[in-house]
Amino acid sequence: MGLPAAIIFAGFYFVPFIANLRYSLTRWDRITEPEFVGFRNFINLLTNDDLFYKVLGNNLRFTFLVVLFQTLFSLIFAIFLVKNSRTNIALRTLFFFPTILSSVSVGMIWLFMYDPNFGAINLFFTRLGLEGFALNWLGSESSALYAITFTQVWFHTGQMMVIYIAGLQQIPQELYEAAEMDGASRWQQFRNVTWPMSIPTTIVVMAYTTIQSFRAFDLIFAMTQGGPNNSSNIFAVLIYQTVFSELRIGYAATQSIFFIIVLVFVTILQRKFLNSRYEK
Amino acid sequence: MIYKVSRIVSLVIFSVLIIIPSLIVVFGSTKTDSEVYNKPLALPEKWSLDNFRFLFEVSNVGRSFLNSLIVTGFSVTITLILASMCAFAISRMITVTGRVLFSLFAVGLAIPGQVNLVPIFILFNDLQLTNKLSGLVLINIVTTLPISVFILTAFFKELPKEMYEVSEVDGATPLRIYRSIALPLSRPAMGATAIFLFVITWNELLFPLLLITDNDKRTLPLSLLSFRGEFFSNYSMIFTAVMVASIPMVVMYLLMQRSFIAGLTAGAVKG
């Protein structure tokens, strides 16, 4: 009974996966026949491709910041909203709301928010007399990636918050009562009860956020297409551009392989780090 | 004291950060463009649906809406059928096959199908599946199968074994057990998965972008993206299009908040 799903999945996931390895050994523009070039794409990519390293750096920075802030904020909001009161439930519903929108919609909304002349962000800063903060957020190389990072965190913090709330509600209330009896402050309660007890949830949240951030193609494509000057470019967008703008199928396949390697590497590193925390 | 103040301050800030952009979009879709630019947050001078009428006249957003509905409907239904059958099989097989099957999908979960964009593009061109809604349905099924199988396997494993054993004694075939016992019991899990799949499929951009060039075959996210080019920075029209693309989700979300939150959370936790 598992056969139909397995066949479809093998045919359209694993077979393309293998084909991709084959393409990576060729030079191919889809107009002429593919030409076998051995590992030349790999060598080129590693030794002679500044763009690749730039995108690698962007992707790692983007993932790191999104994971850090999304985890942090979702945990904080979960602690604030953990009790099932009427206001709290209403606020949870509100905070969760962006998650149901499409990345393209979110991208369009924030394109306007960040608009240098009319956007709400700059309007806010100039009203406060902080003209220095009124930047061309998406148009300048130094801020584009961070502006998108903020949007991504805005987009999914509510979703992760709900996961944390479910986790926090599992913590036995007696632990807090005992801590209070011992005169523990709120901070001490967090350090000694909430944080250690919610590490399993943190593992889930971080793992999901990592994959989510690697898949931020839609949002970045809608907002900047990786620009200006590739300052907000990440792997998925780069690969797409190598296929469609440059027609270099073989090279794009090689980029995909490195994309997978980085993704797997980051995932393993993170698991190791969190599991060591968990065992302590 | 510090706790209370920082709690209220941060909750207010995040609420404002969500409410203001939403209001700008809702108001903006009923305004003229100059009104959007000059007074983005003000109430519209007159509420009008002209933008919507105009959008449906000049673009084929109606067609895209329909396409999105067709693609999402078929993708979600077929994925659910395939995934639930597979998950049922996995949960009942303690043999090697079950474990192999499970790890097959585990790989797909760790390395999302999106990394295959190059070979999928080539393969779908060779099979002439580009510019076809059926092609989109197929790739959606492939990318959402792993997570669905995971969520449903976790659910089926929790069902008490006795349920099955009784019917096995009665000589029921696995397919029969699946249809008359497992499926009816799994309605909540199926519902949660369906919502999760509905949201991600409805909002998917990458593969439509890769596989669709024909205007009449566009899905909503793709149309939305093209409007940015066509209307350049005519934000009243863009916001109108955002409204059209989001309304079905928002209405469903407001009607079934609990199931939505449960569904989208299950997707993350079980993954």
Chai-1 contact restraints between the chains, C-beta under 6 A:
chainA,res_idxA,chainB,res_idxB,connection_type,confidence,min_distance_angstrom,max_distance_angstrom,comment,restraint_id
A,M1,B,M85,contact,1.0,0.0,6.0,A-B,restraint_1
A,M1,B,A89,contact,1.0,0.0,6.0,A-B,restraint_2
A,G2,B,C86,contact,1.0,0.0,6.0,A-B,restraint_3
A,G2,B,A89,contact,1.0,0.0,6.0,A-B,restraint_4
A,G2,B,L101,contact,1.0,0.0,6.0,A-B,restraint_5
A,P4,B,L82,contact,1.0,0.0,6.0,A-B,restraint_6
A,A5,B,L82,contact,1.0,0.0,6.0,A-B,restraint_7
A,A5,B,C86,contact,1.0,0.0,6.0,A-B,restraint_8
A,A5,B,L145,contact,1.0,0.0,6.0,A-B,restraint_9
A,A6,B,L101,contact,1.0,0.0,6.0,A-B,restraint_10
A,F9,B,L145,contact,1.0,0.0,6.0,A-B,restraint_11
A,F12,B,V142,contact,1.0,0.0,6.0,A-B,restraint_12
A,Y13,B,G108,contact,1.0,0.0,6.0,A-B,restraint_13
A,Y13,B,G113,contact,1.0,0.0,6.0,A-B,restraint_14
A,Y13,B,V142,contact,1.0,0.0,6.0,A-B,restraint_15
A,P16,B,N116,contact,1.0,0.0,6.0,A-B,restraint_16
A,P16,B,P119,contact,1.0,0.0,6.0,A-B,restraint_17
A,P16,B,I120,contact,1.0,0.0,6.0,A-B,restraint_18
A,P16,B,L123,contact,1.0,0.0,6.0,A-B,restraint_19
A,A19,B,P119,contact,1.0,0.0,6.0,A-B,restraint_20
A,N20,B,V118,contact,1.0,0.0,6.0,A-B,restraint_21
A,N20,B,P119,contact,1.0,0.0,6.0,A-B,restraint_22
A,F80,B,R7,contact,1.0,0.0,6.0,A-B,restraint_23
A,T93,B,Q257,contact,1.0,0.0,6.0,A-B,restraint_24
A,L94,B,I18,contact,1.0,0.0,6.0,A-B,restraint_25
A,F96,B,I261,contact,1.0,0.0,6.0,A-B,restraint_26
A,I100,B,V199,contact,1.0,0.0,6.0,A-B,restraint_27
A,I100,B,M249,contact,1.0,0.0,6.0,A-B,restraint_28
A,I100,B,Y253,contact,1.0,0.0,6.0,A-B,restraint_29
A,L101,B,S246,contact,1.0,0.0,6.0,A-B,restraint_30
A,S102,B,N203,contact,1.0,0.0,6.0,A-B,restraint_31
A,S102,B,P221,contact,1.0,0.0,6.0,A-B,restraint_32
A,V104,B,L205,contact,1.0,0.0,6.0,A-B,restraint_33
A,V104,B,P221,contact,1.0,0.0,6.0,A-B,restraint_34
A,V104,B,L224,contact,1.0,0.0,6.0,A-B,restraint_35
A,V104,B,L225,contact,1.0,0.0,6.0,A-B,restraint_36
A,S105,B,V242,contact,1.0,0.0,6.0,A-B,restraint_37
A,S105,B,A245,contact,1.0,0.0,6.0,A-B,restraint_38
A,S105,B,S246,contact,1.0,0.0,6.0,A-B,restraint_39
A,M108,B,I238,contact,1.0,0.0,6.0,A-B,restraint_40
A,M108,B,V242,contact,1.0,0.0,6.0,A-B,restraint_41
A,I109,B,P21,contact,1.0,0.0,6.0,A-B,restraint_42
A,I109,B,V25,contact,1.0,0.0,6.0,A-B,restraint_43
A,F112,B,Y235,contact,1.0,0.0,6.0,A-B,restraint_44
A,M113,B,P21,contact,1.0,0.0,6.0,A-B,restraint_45
A,F118,B,Y37,contact,1.0,0.0,6.0,A-B,restraint_46
A,Q159,B,L264,contact,1.0,0.0,6.0,A-B,restraint_47
A,V162,B,I261,contact,1.0,0.0,6.0,A-B,restraint_48
A,V162,B,T265,contact,1.0,0.0,6.0,A-B,restraint_49
A,I163,B,T265,contact,1.0,0.0,6.0,A-B,restraint_50
A,I163,B,A268,contact,1.0,0.0,6.0,A-B,restraint_51
A,R186,B,Y3,contact,1.0,0.0,6.0,A-B,restraint_52
A,V204,B,V269,contact,1.0,0.0,6.0,A-B,restraint_53
A,Y208,B,A268,contact,1.0,0.0,6.0,A-B,restraint_54
A,R215,B,P112,contact,1.0,0.0,6.0,A-B,restraint_55
A,R215,B,Q114,contact,1.0,0.0,6.0,A-B,restraint_56
A,F217,B,L206,contact,1.0,0.0,6.0,A-B,restraint_57
A,D218,B,L205,contact,1.0,0.0,6.0,A-B,restraint_58
A,V243,B,V118,contact,1.0,0.0,6.0,A-B,restraint_59
A,A252,B,V118,contact,1.0,0.0,6.0,A-B,restraint_60
A,A253,B,V118,contact,1.0,0.0,6.0,A-B,restraint_61
A,S256,B,V115,contact,1.0,0.0,6.0,A-B,restraint_62
A,S256,B,V118,contact,1.0,0.0,6.0,A-B,restraint_63
A,F259,B,V115,contact,1.0,0.0,6.0,A-B,restraint_64
A,I260,B,I111,contact,1.0,0.0,6.0,A-B,restraint_65
A,I260,B,V115,contact,1.0,0.0,6.0,A-B,restraint_66
